[in-house]
Amino acid sequence: MKVIHQSVLNQCDGFYVEYQPVVHAQTGEIVGAEVLVRWKKEPYGIVPPGMFIDWLESNPCMYDLGNFVLKQALTDAVEFRKSNPDFLLMSICPQNSWKGKTFCGVVMALLKETGFPAGQLCLELTERCRSMPVSVMEEKLLHLKQHGVRLAMDDYGTGSASSSVLLQTPMDEIKIDMSFIRGITDNQTKQALVRSMVDFANKADLKSCLEGVEDEKLLELSAFLWSHMVSGVLLFQTGSGSCNAKIVKHGKLIISRR
């Protein structure tokens, strides 16, 4: 952890981003991508984010890493828009980012610097963010919303008070946690529960995205449940880099830079 921490302090050396395509549940078309942060450095190789994200989220340096990831992702997304002008970029913002007094200013400055449209950026609130007082979040959320940035609640349905926070904040989308999707094809109870979440989103004029859609059966079920979008690790090939993006069959996003 000390090496990773030092990497953040050393201009985020060793960190890079990958992208997981987000697909329209009804048409199967790629509409955008989620940003995934990775770390690789010899002699350690690639270290899974699950090994360091939770630890970094409790450290002030996470603010700098969050800004680094967002800048790289926005820069890459400008390239993606050349083949898909409506490309939606979805990026998780850690708790320390939202706590930063300059966070909104940084987001707007990066949008201006990269030229990426605010209306095609969707910032996601994690479960840890939901533990923050709503009064602390509200001003920043409204500021970003007024400038066109879209907002999503990540891992919806998990943790504490996700529904109550949703009712008190100007969200545009809910991302239904993969724990509800896992095993859903043979579980009528899960199907009913997820359908109720999707129905709620539709009636509240919110978009819904099912996480963890990892095979064709789940993709078909997502359309049946009338979800707007889906994302998943196994169904779609993750890419990394910023140039030469192209979409191939079966919803795979291939991105090469190195």
Secondary structure, DSSP 4 states (H G I P E B T S, - for coil): -HHHHHHHHTTTTTEEEEEEEEEETTT--EEEEEEEEEEEETTTEEE-GGGTHHHHHTSTTHHHHHHHHHHHHHHHHHHHTTT-TTPEEEEEE-HHHHH-TTHHHHHHHHHHHHT--GGGEEEEE-HHHHTS-HHHHHHHHHHHHHTT-EEEEEEETSSSSHHHHHHHS--SEEEE-HHHHTTGGG-HHHHHHHHHHHHHHHHTT-EEEEE---SHHHHHHHHHTT-SEEE-TTTS--EESSSS-EE-GGG-EE----
